[in-house]
């Protein structure tokens, strides 16, 4: 949550209004099979699912747990 609060402060101090900030995973992955639920993970997946040819850029402050979880969770969705 500390990173989220720092990003909120940064965005509040800037003139950027079209930047989304989401809470990320609260702990590290236990193993390579785990996917942790978080706002950040769900947002990444929702953006990947969009029918849009533009590249998706994601800025991460801290660890890459949300991206790793999104990849794991999305791959599971593709297989089901």
Helices and strands as residue ranges (DSSP letters): H 2-13, H 39-49, H 65-79
